[in-house]
Amino acid sequence: MDCSCICIWKARLFRRFLSESDFRSKTRLTFGAALRCFADWCLTQDVTVPDAAAINHWKAYLLDGYQVATARTYLSAVKVFSRWMAHQGLGGDIAASVKGVKPEKGFRKDCLSDVQMKSVLMLLEQQARVARDRGHMRERALRDFVMVLLIASCGLRVSEVSQLDVGDLDTVNGRPVVWVHGKGRDGKSDFVRITSELERVLFRYLEKRHALSGQSPMFVSYSRNSYGKRLTSRSISRIVKAAMVAAGLDSPRLTAHSLRHTAVTLALQGGATLQEVQQFARHRMIETTLRYAHNLELTRNPCSRLVMKLIGRLKPPGG
């Protein structure tokens, strides 16, 4: 039987590939899901000998039913597995000629203007001020305000906020910072500078909680089923979304991640250099930061206004 037949994609080799490769635990889980997805697709399509044509058809299947980012990751997993198979002498690299999925241009989520961001923060601040000191209502409202302010001013990812501990609040060279578990990092090796104002509000929130240690979660749940437990990324996203909706910003393109986009965009608008913003956002590649600058240039492009100026004012039909 040809060594590239479907049997080589079964669980035994999956486990061997994943265990022998130097992947982080999250990457291992994602690649495992990708390989199972490909194997399941092969079975449903009666593909017994996977080749480049089959992988290209699977790629089209992914793009039709999955988000672009997921399709890119899944295809990359199969390509890496195919290379590994070739290095093991188990066949040729059947995915070598398959082109990767091109990333989407721009961003899937919008950012807020400075006025919109202020409206969200003012609403949360007002809620924290008037909340009754009963049933942790005031503590919960203060938590929401601090959390949104932290994401919006420091450009943190939701997952980074979820993983914050009380002990991550620190000082470096006499300036307040929080240590974060950055994307693709093994631990909390990155720190983000925070303002003295934000530090004071954080301390005010933490003072309302009791028996804290350095390992205590920075932000906890106040719901009945998970009281005192660390807020999950999903819960944080839901809280931020509810705050934006309450402020009249109800758009499917506005999510918790929009606050990170907002922080990076406002930093550029405020006059920070590309290198400063890259460091602030912890972008590994300057090209990522350039996408924000490109979007800003597009919004400032005067061509539409200049064309209309030359065309002149037009009256709507029937007007």
N, C-alpha and C positions, 0 to 999 in steps of 0.2 A: 504494500500500500504506500502511496506517495506520502512522504513525511510531512507534507503541508496539509494533509487531510484534516477534516474537522476534529478528529480525535485529539489532536495536539492542543486544541483550544479548551480542553476539558479542565475540571477543577484541579487535578493533580499538578499539571504544569502551571496553572494560574498561581497556586500556592508556592510552588518552587520559584517562579519568576519574582513574585512579590517578596518572598523571604530573602532571596539572594540579592535583591536590589536595595540600594541605600536610599530608601524613601522615608519621608516623615510619615507618622501614623495616619494623618489626614490624607496625604497623597496616596498611601497604600489603599485606604478605603475607597477613594475615588477611582483609582485605576482598576481595582477589583470590580467595582460596579460597571465600569466601562467595558471591561472584558466580558463580563457576564451578559451585558447588553448586546455585544457583537455576536457572542455565541448563540444567544437566544434568537437573534435575527437570522443567523445562518440556518438554524433549525427550521424556522418558520418559512424560509425561502428555499428550503431543500438544497442549500449550498453545502456540498460535502467536501469540496476542495477549494478553500478560500484562496483568492488571488486578488490582484490589484483591481480588477473589474468589480469583484464582489465588494471590496472595501469602498470603492467609489459609489456603488449603489447604496451601501450602508450610510455613507456620508450624506447622500441626498435624503435618505430616510431621517437622519438626525436633524438636518436643517429644516425639514418639513414639520417635525414634531417637537423639537427641543429649542431652547434659547441658544443663540449663537455661541455664547460663552461655554455652555455645556457641550455643544457639538465640538467646539475646538478642543476642549479638554479630553473628551472621550476619544476623538480621533487621534490625538497625541498619544494617548495611552496605548492604543492598538499599534501605532507606529513604533513606539518604544519597545513594545512586546515583540513585534516582528523583527526588529534589529537584534534583540536578545536571542530570539530563536536562531537567527543566522549565526550569531557568535557562538552558540552552543553546538553548531553543526547539525541542526535539526531541519535544515532547509534554507532556501534563499530568503532574502529580505523582501517579502511579497508586497510590503507597503511602501517601499522606497520611492516608487514613482508617483505615489498619491500625494497631491498637493494639500497642504493644510487649509483649514477654514480661515478665511480672511476676517480680521476683527472688524466690528462695526465702527463706522466713523462717528465721531462725536460721542455723546453720552446718552444712555437710556433714561437717565433721570435729570430733571431740571434743577437749577439752583434758585435760591430766593434772592430778591433784591435786598439792599440794606433796610429799606422801609418795611418790607415784608418780614424780615428777620426780627426787626425791632418790635413789630406788632405781636409776633409769637411770644417773645420774651416778656413783653409788657403784660400780656395776658397771664402768663404763668406766674409772674411776680405778683400781680394783683390777686391771683388765686391763693398764693402762699400767704399773702398778707391778711386776707379775710377768712381763711380757713379756720374752722373751729378747732380748738385744742382738745379734741375728743376722738377716740377711736383712731388715733394716728393720722387724722385727716390733715393736720398742719404739717406733720412730718412728711407725709406722702407728697403734699403739694410742694414743699421745699425741695424734696428729692427731685421731682420732675423739673423744677426750675433750674437747679444746679446741673442736672444731667444734660439738659438741652443747651445750657450756656457753655458747658464743657465741650460738647461736640462742636457747637457753632464757632467757638473762639479758638479751639485748638485743632479742629479738623480731624478729630478722632473717628475711627471706624466703630460701628456699633459693637462688633465683636471685641474690640479693644476696651470699650467701656464696660462691657459685661464682665471681663476678666480682671478689672481693677480691684485691688485690695486696699484696705486702709493704709497699710504700710508702704504703698506705692507713692503716697504723698511725701515728698522729700524736698531737700534743697541741694542745689549744685552751684558752687561758686557764689553762695549767698542768695541765690534766686530760687523761688518756688518752682518745682517741677512735679510731674507725675511720670512714673515709669510704666511703659506699656509693652504688651506682648504684640509686637508689630506683625504684619502680614508676612508669612514665610519665615518667621524667626523661630528659634527653638525655645526662647525664653524672653523675659522682660529685659531686653538689652538696649532698648531705645527709651529716651526720656523726652518729654514735651514740656516746654516752659509754659507756665500759667501766670496770669497776672496776680498781683497782690489782692485785688478785689475778688477775683474768683477763689483764691485761697481762703479768704475770710469767710465767704459764703459756704465753701466746702466744710470748714471747721464748724460753722454754725449748724450745718446739717448733722455732722457727725456728733456734736455735743448732745443732740437730742436722742442719740442712741446710747445704749449702756453695755457695759462689759465687752468692750471691743478690744481686739488684739490686732497686730500687724497683718495677720492672715484673714481677718474678717472681711467679707465682701464690702466693697465701697458702696454699692447700691443694692438694696434688698427689696424683696416683695413684701407687700402688706395685705395680700389677699389671704383668705381663710385657709386655702389648701396648701399654700407655700410660704406662709408667714416666716419672715426672717431669713429665707433662703436667697441665694444670689439671683439677681434678675437675669433672665436669659436674653439672648439677642432678639428673639422674637417678641418678648415682652417690651423691651426697650423700643423696638421699631413700632409697636402698637401704641405706646405712650406718646412717642414723638408725632406719629401720624394723627392721633387724636388732638394733640395740641395745635397742629397746623389746621386741621378741619375746624376746630373751635375758633381759630383766628380768621376763618373765611377762606382758607387756602386749600380747597378740596379738589385736587387734581391727581389722576393716577400716576403722573410723572413726578409727583412730589412725595418722597419717602424720607425715612430717617437718614438714608445715605445722601440725600440732597443737602443736608446740613454740612457734610464734609465738602461737597462741591461748592457750597456757599462760602465756606471759610477760605478755600483756595482762591476762588474768584474774587472775593472782596480784598484779599491780600494783594492780588495783582492790581486791582483797581486802586488800592490805596498807595501804590507806588513801589511795592517790594520788587526786587529783581527776580528773574527766573531762577537763579541759583538759590536765593533766599527762600523762595516758595518751594522749590524742590526739597530743600532741607526741612522746611516746616511741614510739608505734607509727607515726608519720608518716601518720596518716589525714588525708586532705584534708577529709573531712566529719565533723563531730561525730556525725552519725547512725550512722556505722559504729561508733564507740566506744560509743554508746548501746546497740547490739545486745549488746555484751558485758555491760554493766550490767544490761540486761533479762534476760539468761540467768542472771546471778547472783541477781537478785531471784526468778526462778522457782524456782531450787534452794533458796532460803531460805523460800519460801512455806510457811506452817505449816498451810494449810487441810486437807490430807489427814490430818495428825496430829490436828487438832482434831475432824474428822468422826469418825475412828476412836475418839477419846476419848469422844465422845457415844454412839456406837453400842455401845461396849463390846467387850471381848475375845470373839472368836468361836472356837468349836472347829471344826476342819475336819471335814467329813463323814466318819463312820466312825472318828473319833478318840476 
